[in-house]
Amino acid sequence: MEDKIALTATGINKYFYQPERFQVLVDINFSVKRGEFLSLTGKSGSGKSTLLYILSTMDTDYDGKLTINDEVLTGQSQNQLAAFRNAHIGFVFQFHYLLPEFSVLDNVMLPALKLGSKSKAEIEEKAYQNLKLLGLQDQALKLSSKLSGGQQQRVAIARALINEPSIIMGDEPTGNLDSKNTQIVFDIFRQLAAERGQTIIAVTHDEDFAKNSDRVIELADGRIISKN
Ligand SMILES: Nc1ncnc2c1ncn2[C@@H]1O[C@H](COP(=O)(O)OP(=O)(O)OP(=O)(O)O)[C@@H](O)[C@H]1O
């Protein structure tokens, strides 16, 4: 069966103009297959986060073309992009950004309540399924601030999965975790890619994490220097 393409970046160039004109990304071209687990690596300042924010449609100030799931995102309005992100992309950041005064369950449900396409009961059911997948079903009713750092990062993953995104993007998703929790998060990503065909794109400084993913794209000075 022919592999389906999840995302294609074509001829992406990006400049910053402060404090002076500086090209941060230079002619970036690559595709990611559905169900592929891709790591984006490179030294600090090589442009990884800048690229991820373009791939996630949050940054629209670039030259080139971005296509996700056969839809050309470049040129769409901010409202269209926000709706697209909500439906298709799940984000995991280095810092989890959970709402500390809300329960774990409420944190996980929130992006689906915002989307508004399912009933509250359906969303709650899905949130419990996700928490179970992440080994957190017993923590659902606790305040998120009462959990350990590793648990909170897993809650953030459960939240990122609530709208069943076809792509999960992480900016240093294990950057704040010890090796045990890093392994747990890695294994979850691996499972989501293999069993559910979800595509993973993770910026990481962790060499083992990158090496064990399906493919590594390495940046240096805003250019792709390897994509194997
Ligand atoms: N808003 C901005 N204005 C000007 N320059 C910026 C801006 N954001 C990032 N840069 C510069 O662009 C370059 C790439 O930054 P970016 O954060 O993408 O790198 P990175 O590879 O993700 O680094 P790190 O691993 O440290 O997070 C750096 O030189 C950075 O200083």
The ligand as an SDF file (V2000), in Angstrom:
LIG
                    3D

 31 33  0  0  0  0  0  0  0  0999 V2000
   10.9830   36.6810   17.4280 N   0  0  0  0  0  0  0  0  0  0  0  0
   12.2620   36.6210   17.0670 C   0  0  0  0  0  0  0  0  0  0  0  0
   12.9050   37.7380   16.5990 N   0  0  0  0  0  0  0  0  0  0  0  0
   14.1940   37.6870   16.2270 C   0  0  0  0  0  0  0  0  0  0  0  0
   14.9520   36.5650   16.2650 N   0  0  0  0  0  0  0  0  0  0  0  0
   14.3840   35.4440   16.7320 C   0  0  0  0  0  0  0  0  0  0  0  0
   13.0110   35.4010   17.1530 C   0  0  0  0  0  0  0  0  0  0  0  0
   12.7180   34.1310   17.5570 N   0  0  0  0  0  0  0  0  0  0  0  0
   13.8550   33.4130   17.3790 C   0  0  0  0  0  0  0  0  0  0  0  0
   14.8500   34.1940   16.8890 N   0  0  0  0  0  0  0  0  0  0  0  0
   16.2070   33.7340   16.5350 C   0  0  0  0  0  0  0  0  0  0  0  0
   16.0760   32.7460   15.5090 O   0  0  0  0  0  0  0  0  0  0  0  0
   17.0270   31.7100   15.6910 C   0  0  0  0  0  0  0  0  0  0  0  0
   16.3190   30.3810   15.7660 C   0  0  0  0  0  0  0  0  0  0  0  0
   15.5330   30.3460   16.9520 O   0  0  0  0  0  0  0  0  0  0  0  0
   14.7090   29.0320   17.3580 P   0  0  0  0  0  0  0  0  0  0  0  0
   14.0770   29.3190   18.6640 O   0  0  0  0  0  0  0  0  0  0  0  0
   13.8660   28.6110   16.2290 O   0  0  0  0  0  0  0  0  0  0  0  0
   15.8940   27.9760   17.5220 O   0  0  0  0  0  0  0  0  0  0  0  0
   15.8690   26.5300   18.2110 P   0  0  0  0  0  0  0  0  0  0  0  0
   16.6720   25.6480   17.3090 O   0  0  0  0  0  0  0  0  0  0  0  0
   14.4850   26.1130   18.4950 O   0  0  0  0  0  0  0  0  0  0  0  0
   16.6660   26.8210   19.5430 O   0  0  0  0  0  0  0  0  0  0  0  0
   16.5070   26.1520   21.0150 P   0  0  0  0  0  0  0  0  0  0  0  0
   16.9550   24.7390   20.8370 O   0  0  0  0  0  0  0  0  0  0  0  0
   17.4480   26.9580   21.8580 O   0  0  0  0  0  0  0  0  0  0  0  0
   15.0700   26.2790   21.4050 O   0  0  0  0  0  0  0  0  0  0  0  0
   17.8220   32.0770   16.9390 C   0  0  0  0  0  0  0  0  0  0  0  0
   19.0040   32.7360   16.5090 O   0  0  0  0  0  0  0  0  0  0  0  0
   16.9050   33.0210   17.6690 C   0  0  0  0  0  0  0  0  0  0  0  0
   17.6550   33.9240   18.4490 O   0  0  0  0  0  0  0  0  0  0  0  0
  1  2  1  0
  2  3  1  0
  2  7  2  0
  3  4  2  0
  4  5  1  0
  5  6  2  0
  6  7  1  0
  6 10  1  0
  7  8  1  0
  8  9  2  0
  9 10  1  0
 10 11  1  0
 11 12  1  0
 11 30  1  0
 12 13  1  0
 13 14  1  0
 13 28  1  0
 14 15  1  0
 15 16  1  0
 16 17  2  0
 16 18  1  0
 16 19  1  0
 19 20  1  0
 20 21  2  0
 20 22  1  0
 20 23  1  0
 23 24  1  0
 24 25  2  0
 24 26  1  0
 24 27  1  0
 28 29  1  0
 28 30  1  0
 30 31  1  0
M  END
$$$$
